[in-house]
């Protein structure tokens, strides 16, 4: 039995390099929430006043949460079901296995609606490209929602995710992330530079970078910052856990957690330098970007206001729109491949399937769920999003802290480190007591 277990560990896939892991994990974290969610939160909560709180919360809550999820995966050397069952010792073991299965199911559900939104991104990007070449009929079909369009581009994005996952950890996930992440940063910086030259952009930079400290009197700012910081790092569905399991023995999880969080935060800050000035450019063009003193919702902002802005800018605006939606599509793909690896790894390890079999079975399940969400959009789509973002993510985060701080007894690495280093003792105490309470506060605020 021990030999079989050892052989399984030896044969387990792994990341080829530290940089490859950082780019892949940051790619998982850098999703649509960074590009559209974070700037909206900043704009609605006092500009840099929100930024200051957000940066503090990243260190206080988000980095420990990321460390906890990576630690569970690295110690468990398995998918979320196997890792949580192994570390939740004694009576808590069934609870660990149960949460692991919820992670797998939640990942499938999240991927179903995430691929739909990603398909919209691709369609709008191609619409801008068609407009640039004068293909107006095609551009109209691509930019206007229809059942056929949504089914087509959701399916194409699911296939793209599947192709990457089929190639495995090193040749698929790691290589794709190493290529796409630099491209994402180049596109982001290029778009910021172009937007900065347009009328109205400087007012946007001022709104973003000058703090309005009167917002600190509102408790909603602090809870929103905690929620954004936690959700931004893609914690709660097992994606970071499975990535942690692919790290080689001896990996410095503390430094890796800080590196991933730093890159994710930098991209979020850069996204603010793009989106908020772009909104002020839109206002200078006469477009409405606010309702009752608050920015329009993220979906209306991305698929309504900004495409109108690009259309008013002529040919250059269409190319700008293509680059913008290409940026969003890249961010979406690096997130979907991380989350899709959760159910794929579960089928590989718990049911003994080969990678290509596991991958396409998972993609088929995602496609089926996505079709249901598209066909019955009004009653199902919002409910699916709320179920994952308001319930599963924060409650999973609480459970991860409980696993590392309380349930995991034999071989607990954090406890072993705490016995040797006073700083780790402080961290362990922080993760055992304060972090779960903060996560429960976020859950109560968001869901109840």
C-alpha positions as CSV (number, residue, x, y, z in Angstrom):
1,X,0.0,0.0,0.0
2,X,2.8,2.4,0.9
3,X,4.6,1.6,-2.3
4,X,1.5,2.4,-4.4
5,X,1.0,5.7,-2.5
6,X,4.7,6.6,-3.0
7,X,4.5,5.7,-6.7
8,X,1.5,7.9,-7.1
9,X,3.3,10.9,-5.5
10,X,6.4,10.3,-7.7
11,X,4.3,10.2,-10.9
12,X,2.2,13.2,-10.0
13,X,2.5,16.1,-12.5
14,X,4.3,19.3,-11.3
15,X,5.2,22.8,-12.4
16,X,8.5,23.0,-14.1
17,X,9.6,26.3,-12.5
18,X,8.8,28.8,-9.8
19,X,8.1,31.5,-12.4
20,X,5.8,29.1,-14.2
21,X,3.8,28.5,-11.0
22,X,3.6,32.2,-10.2
23,X,2.3,33.1,-13.6
24,X,-0.2,30.2,-13.7
25,X,-1.5,31.0,-10.1
26,X,-1.6,34.7,-10.9
27,X,-3.4,33.9,-14.1
28,X,-6.0,32.0,-12.1
29,X,-6.4,35.0,-9.8
30,X,-6.4,37.6,-12.5
31,X,-9.9,37.2,-13.9
32,X,-12.8,39.4,-14.8
33,X,-13.1,40.6,-11.2
34,X,-9.8,42.4,-11.5
35,X,-10.6,44.1,-14.8
36,X,-14.1,45.2,-14.1
37,X,-15.0,44.5,-10.4
38,X,-12.1,46.2,-8.7
39,X,-12.2,49.5,-10.6
40,X,-16.0,49.7,-9.9
41,X,-15.4,49.2,-6.2
42,X,-12.7,51.8,-6.2
43,X,-14.8,54.4,-8.0
44,X,-17.8,53.9,-5.7
45,X,-15.8,53.9,-2.4
46,X,-13.6,57.0,-2.5
47,X,-10.9,56.3,-5.0
48,X,-7.5,55.9,-3.2
49,X,-9.3,55.7,0.1
50,X,-10.5,52.3,-1.0
51,X,-7.1,51.4,-2.4
52,X,-5.4,52.0,1.0
53,X,-7.8,49.7,2.8
54,X,-7.7,47.1,0.0
55,X,-3.9,46.9,0.2
56,X,-4.0,46.4,3.9
57,X,-6.7,43.7,3.6
58,X,-4.7,41.8,1.0
59,X,-2.0,41.4,3.6
60,X,-4.3,40.7,6.5
61,X,-6.8,38.4,5.0
62,X,-6.2,37.5,1.3
63,X,-2.5,36.4,1.5
64,X,-3.2,34.1,4.6
65,X,-6.2,32.6,2.8
66,X,-4.1,31.9,-0.3
67,X,-1.3,30.5,1.9
68,X,-3.9,28.2,3.6
69,X,-5.3,26.8,0.3
70,X,-1.8,26.3,-1.2
71,X,-0.7,24.6,2.0
72,X,-3.6,22.2,2.0
73,X,-2.9,21.2,-1.6
74,X,0.9,20.9,-1.1
75,X,0.5,18.8,2.0
76,X,-2.3,16.7,0.7
77,X,-0.7,16.1,-2.8
78,X,-4.1,15.5,-4.2
79,X,-7.3,17.0,-5.6
80,X,-9.6,18.9,-3.1
81,X,-11.5,15.7,-2.1
82,X,-8.3,13.7,-1.4
83,X,-6.4,16.6,0.2
84,X,-9.1,17.7,2.5
85,X,-10.0,14.2,3.5
86,X,-6.4,13.5,4.3
87,X,-5.8,16.6,6.4
88,X,-9.2,16.6,8.2
89,X,-8.2,13.9,10.6
90,X,-10.5,11.9,12.9
91,X,-14.2,12.9,13.0
92,X,-13.7,15.9,10.7
93,X,-12.5,13.7,7.8
94,X,-16.0,13.2,6.2
95,X,-16.5,17.0,6.4
96,X,-13.3,17.5,4.5
97,X,-14.2,15.0,1.8
98,X,-17.7,16.6,1.6
99,X,-16.3,20.1,1.1
100,X,-13.9,18.7,-1.5
101,X,-16.8,17.3,-3.4
102,X,-18.6,20.7,-3.1
103,X,-15.5,22.3,-4.5
104,X,-15.7,20.0,-7.5
105,X,-19.4,20.7,-8.1
106,X,-18.9,24.4,-7.4
107,X,-16.1,24.5,-10.0
108,X,-18.3,23.0,-12.6
109,X,-21.1,25.5,-11.9
110,X,-18.8,28.5,-11.8
111,X,-17.2,27.4,-15.1
112,X,-20.6,27.1,-16.7
113,X,-21.5,30.8,-16.2
114,X,-17.9,32.0,-16.5
115,X,-17.6,30.5,-20.0
116,X,-20.8,32.2,-21.0
117,X,-19.4,35.6,-20.0
118,X,-16.1,34.7,-21.6
119,X,-17.9,33.9,-24.8
120,X,-19.5,37.4,-24.7
121,X,-16.0,38.8,-24.5
122,X,-14.8,37.0,-27.6
123,X,-17.9,37.9,-29.5
124,X,-17.6,41.6,-28.7
125,X,-13.9,41.6,-29.5
126,X,-14.7,40.1,-32.9
127,X,-17.5,42.6,-33.4
128,X,-15.1,45.4,-33.0
129,X,-12.7,43.8,-35.4
130,X,-15.5,43.3,-38.0
131,X,-16.5,47.0,-37.6
132,X,-12.9,48.0,-38.3
133,X,-13.0,46.1,-41.6
134,X,-16.5,47.4,-42.5
135,X,-18.3,44.1,-41.9
136,X,-21.2,45.8,-40.3
137,X,-23.7,42.9,-40.6
138,X,-21.4,40.5,-38.9
139,X,-20.5,43.1,-36.2
140,X,-24.2,43.6,-35.5
141,X,-24.8,39.9,-35.0
142,X,-21.8,39.5,-32.8
143,X,-22.6,42.5,-30.6
144,X,-26.3,41.7,-30.2
145,X,-27.2,38.9,-27.9
146,X,-28.9,35.8,-29.4
147,X,-29.3,32.2,-28.5
148,X,-27.1,31.0,-31.4
149,X,-24.3,33.5,-30.7
150,X,-24.2,32.7,-27.0
151,X,-24.2,28.9,-27.7
152,X,-21.5,29.3,-30.3
153,X,-19.0,31.3,-28.4
154,X,-19.6,29.6,-25.1
155,X,-18.8,26.3,-26.9
156,X,-15.7,27.7,-28.5
157,X,-14.4,29.0,-25.2
158,X,-15.1,25.6,-23.5
159,X,-13.1,23.9,-26.3
160,X,-10.2,26.4,-25.8
161,X,-10.1,25.6,-22.1
162,X,-10.2,21.8,-22.8
163,X,-7.4,22.0,-25.3
164,X,-5.1,23.6,-22.7
165,X,-6.1,21.2,-19.9
166,X,-5.6,18.1,-22.2
167,X,-1.9,19.0,-22.6
168,X,-1.3,18.6,-18.8
169,X,0.2,20.8,-16.1
170,X,3.7,21.7,-17.6
171,X,2.9,21.6,-21.4
172,X,-0.6,23.0,-21.0
173,X,-1.3,25.1,-18.0
174,X,2.2,26.4,-17.4
175,X,3.3,27.0,-21.0
176,X,0.0,28.8,-21.8
177,X,0.2,31.0,-18.7
178,X,3.9,31.9,-19.5
179,X,2.7,33.1,-22.9
180,X,-0.5,34.8,-22.1
181,X,0.4,36.6,-18.9
182,X,3.1,38.8,-20.5
183,X,0.6,39.5,-23.4
184,X,-2.0,40.5,-20.9
185,X,0.3,43.0,-19.2
186,X,1.4,44.4,-22.6
187,X,-2.2,44.9,-23.7
188,X,-3.1,46.5,-20.3
189,X,-0.2,48.9,-20.4
190,X,-0.8,49.8,-24.0
191,X,-4.5,50.5,-23.4
192,X,-3.7,52.7,-20.4
193,X,-1.2,54.7,-22.5
194,X,-3.8,55.3,-25.2
195,X,-6.6,56.2,-22.9
196,X,-4.4,58.7,-21.1
197,X,-4.2,60.7,-24.3
198,X,-7.9,61.2,-24.6
199,X,-10.0,64.2,-23.3
200,X,-11.3,63.6,-19.8
201,X,-8.8,60.9,-18.8
202,X,-6.9,63.1,-16.4
203,X,-10.1,63.7,-14.3
204,X,-10.3,59.9,-14.1
205,X,-6.8,59.6,-12.9
206,X,-7.5,62.2,-10.2
207,X,-10.6,60.4,-9.1
208,X,-8.7,57.1,-8.8
209,X,-5.5,58.4,-7.1
210,X,-6.8,61.1,-4.8
211,X,-8.4,59.6,-1.7
212,X,-11.8,60.7,-0.4
213,X,-11.4,59.8,3.3
214,X,-15.0,60.6,4.1
215,X,-15.8,57.1,2.8
216,X,-13.8,55.6,5.7
217,X,-16.8,56.5,7.9
218,X,-18.8,53.8,6.1
219,X,-18.4,50.2,7.2
220,X,-19.4,49.0,3.8
221,X,-16.0,50.2,2.4
222,X,-14.1,47.8,4.7
223,X,-16.3,44.8,4.0
224,X,-16.3,45.5,0.3
225,X,-12.5,45.7,0.4
226,X,-12.3,42.4,2.2
227,X,-14.7,40.7,-0.2
228,X,-12.8,42.1,-3.2
229,X,-9.4,41.1,-1.9
230,X,-10.6,37.5,-1.1
231,X,-12.5,36.9,-4.3
232,X,-9.7,38.5,-6.4
233,X,-7.2,35.7,-5.5
234,X,-9.5,33.0,-6.8
235,X,-9.8,31.3,-3.4
236,X,-12.6,28.9,-2.4
237,X,-13.1,26.5,-5.3
238,X,-9.9,24.5,-5.0
239,X,-8.0,26.0,-8.0
240,X,-5.2,27.2,-5.8
241,X,-5.3,24.0,-3.8
242,X,-4.7,21.9,-6.9
243,X,-2.0,24.2,-8.1
244,X,-0.4,23.9,-4.6
245,X,-0.4,20.1,-5.0
246,X,1.6,20.4,-8.2
247,X,4.4,22.2,-6.4
248,X,7.5,20.2,-5.8
249,X,8.7,19.3,-2.2
250,X,10.4,22.1,-0.4
251,X,8.5,25.0,-2.1
252,X,8.5,28.2,-0.1
253,X,4.7,28.7,0.1
254,X,5.0,31.9,2.0
255,X,7.1,33.6,-0.7
256,X,5.0,32.1,-3.4
257,X,1.8,33.4,-1.8
258,X,3.2,36.9,-1.6
259,X,4.5,36.8,-5.2
260,X,1.1,35.7,-6.6
261,X,-0.8,38.2,-4.4
262,X,1.6,41.0,-5.5
263,X,1.2,40.3,-9.2
264,X,-2.6,40.0,-8.9
265,X,-2.7,43.3,-7.0
266,X,-0.5,45.1,-9.5
267,X,-2.8,44.0,-12.3
268,X,-5.9,45.2,-10.4
269,X,-4.3,48.6,-9.8
270,X,-3.4,48.8,-13.5
271,X,-7.0,47.9,-14.4
272,X,-8.1,50.8,-12.3
273,X,-5.8,53.1,-14.3
274,X,-7.6,51.9,-17.4
275,X,-11.2,51.6,-16.5
276,X,-11.8,54.7,-14.4
277,X,-10.1,57.1,-16.8
278,X,-12.0,55.4,-19.7
279,X,-15.3,56.1,-17.8
280,X,-14.4,59.8,-17.6
281,X,-13.5,59.8,-21.3
282,X,-17.0,58.3,-21.9
283,X,-18.5,61.1,-19.8
284,X,-16.6,63.7,-21.8
285,X,-18.2,62.1,-24.9
286,X,-21.7,62.6,-23.4
287,X,-22.3,59.0,-22.3
288,X,-24.1,58.2,-19.1
289,X,-21.9,56.0,-16.8
290,X,-23.7,56.4,-13.4
291,X,-27.1,55.8,-11.9
292,X,-28.2,57.4,-8.6
293,X,-24.6,58.4,-7.8
294,X,-23.1,55.0,-8.4
295,X,-21.4,53.5,-11.4
296,X,-23.6,51.4,-13.6
297,X,-23.3,47.6,-13.0
298,X,-20.2,45.9,-14.3
299,X,-22.0,44.0,-17.1
300,X,-23.6,47.2,-18.4
301,X,-20.3,49.0,-18.1
302,X,-18.3,46.5,-20.1
303,X,-20.9,45.5,-22.7
304,X,-22.8,48.8,-22.9
305,X,-20.9,51.9,-22.0
306,X,-17.4,51.1,-23.2
307,X,-18.5,49.6,-26.6
308,X,-20.5,52.8,-27.2
309,X,-17.3,54.8,-26.4
310,X,-15.3,52.7,-28.8
311,X,-17.9,53.2,-31.5
312,X,-17.8,57.0,-31.1
313,X,-14.0,57.0,-31.6
314,X,-14.1,55.8,-35.2
315,X,-11.7,53.2,-36.6
316,X,-9.1,53.7,-33.9
317,X,-11.9,53.1,-31.3
318,X,-12.7,49.7,-33.0
319,X,-9.1,48.6,-32.7
320,X,-9.1,49.8,-29.1
321,X,-12.2,47.8,-28.5
322,X,-10.7,44.7,-30.0
323,X,-7.6,45.0,-27.8
324,X,-9.8,45.6,-24.7
325,X,-11.9,42.5,-25.2
326,X,-8.8,40.5,-26.1
327,X,-7.4,41.5,-22.7
328,X,-10.6,40.3,-21.0
329,X,-10.6,37.1,-23.0
330,X,-7.0,36.3,-21.9
331,X,-7.9,37.0,-18.3
332,X,-10.9,34.7,-18.5
333,X,-8.9,31.9,-20.1
334,X,-6.2,31.9,-17.5
335,X,-8.9,31.6,-14.9
336,X,-11.0,28.9,-16.5
337,X,-8.0,26.6,-17.0
338,X,-7.2,26.8,-13.3
339,X,-10.7,26.1,-12.1
340,X,-11.3,23.3,-14.7
341,X,-8.2,21.5,-13.4
342,X,-10.2,20.9,-10.1
343,X,-12.8,18.4,-11.5
344,X,-10.3,17.0,-14.0
345,X,-7.8,16.1,-11.3
346,X,-10.7,14.6,-9.3
347,X,-11.5,12.3,-12.2
348,X,-7.9,11.5,-12.7
349,X,-7.1,10.6,-9.1
350,X,-10.4,9.3,-7.7
351,X,-11.7,7.4,-10.7
352,X,-8.5,6.5,-12.6
353,X,-9.4,8.2,-15.9
354,X,-6.8,9.3,-18.4
355,X,-6.3,13.0,-18.8
356,X,-7.9,13.4,-22.2
357,X,-10.9,11.3,-21.0
358,X,-11.3,13.3,-17.8
359,X,-10.9,16.6,-19.6
360,X,-13.6,16.1,-22.2
361,X,-16.0,14.6,-19.7
362,X,-15.6,17.7,-17.6
363,X,-16.0,20.0,-20.7
364,X,-19.2,18.1,-21.6
365,X,-20.6,18.6,-18.1
366,X,-19.7,22.3,-18.3
367,X,-21.3,22.6,-21.7
368,X,-24.5,21.0,-20.5
369,X,-24.8,23.3,-17.5
370,X,-24.0,26.3,-19.7
371,X,-26.7,25.4,-22.2
372,X,-29.2,25.3,-19.4
373,X,-28.1,28.7,-18.1
374,X,-28.3,30.2,-21.6
375,X,-31.7,28.7,-22.4
376,X,-33.2,29.6,-19.0
377,X,-31.1,32.7,-18.5
378,X,-33.4,34.9,-16.4
379,X,-34.3,32.4,-13.6
380,X,-30.9,30.5,-13.5
381,X,-28.0,32.7,-14.4
382,X,-28.1,35.2,-11.5
383,X,-29.0,32.4,-9.0
384,X,-25.9,30.4,-10.1
385,X,-23.6,33.4,-9.7
386,X,-25.0,34.2,-6.3
387,X,-24.7,30.6,-5.1
388,X,-21.0,30.5,-5.9
389,X,-19.9,34.1,-5.1
390,X,-22.1,34.7,-2.0
391,X,-22.1,31.3,-0.4
392,X,-19.6,28.8,-1.5
393,X,-16.5,31.0,-1.9
394,X,-16.6,32.7,1.6
395,X,-17.7,29.6,3.4
396,X,-15.0,27.5,1.8
397,X,-12.5,30.1,2.8
398,X,-13.7,29.8,6.4
399,X,-13.3,26.0,6.2
400,X,-9.8,26.2,4.8
401,X,-8.7,28.3,7.8
402,X,-10.4,25.8,10.2
403,X,-8.5,22.9,8.5
404,X,-5.1,24.6,8.8
405,X,-5.7,26.0,12.2
406,X,-7.7,23.3,14.0
407,X,-8.6,20.1,12.1
408,X,-5.2,19.2,10.8
409,X,-3.2,17.7,13.7
410,X,-0.6,15.1,12.6
411,X,2.1,16.6,10.5
412,X,0.7,20.1,10.5
413,X,3.5,22.1,8.8
414,X,2.2,25.4,10.1
415,X,2.3,24.2,13.6
416,X,5.8,22.7,13.1
417,X,7.0,26.1,11.8
418,X,5.4,27.9,14.6
419,X,7.4,25.9,17.1
420,X,10.6,27.2,15.6
421,X,9.8,30.8,14.6
422,X,7.9,33.4,16.6
423,X,6.7,35.1,13.4
424,X,5.0,31.8,12.3
425,X,3.4,31.6,15.8
426,X,1.8,35.0,15.2
427,X,0.7,33.9,11.7
428,X,-0.8,30.6,13.0
429,X,-2.7,32.5,15.7
430,X,-3.9,35.0,13.1
431,X,-5.1,32.2,10.9
432,X,-6.8,30.3,13.7
433,X,-8.8,33.1,15.2
434,X,-8.9,36.4,13.3
435,X,-9.1,35.2,9.7
436,X,-12.1,32.9,10.1
437,X,-14.0,35.7,11.9
438,X,-13.2,38.2,9.1
439,X,-14.4,35.7,6.5
440,X,-17.6,35.1,8.4
441,X,-18.1,38.9,8.5
442,X,-17.7,39.0,4.7
443,X,-20.2,36.1,4.3
444,X,-22.8,37.8,6.5
445,X,-22.4,41.1,4.6
446,X,-22.5,39.5,1.1
447,X,-25.1,36.7,1.5
448,X,-27.4,37.7,4.3
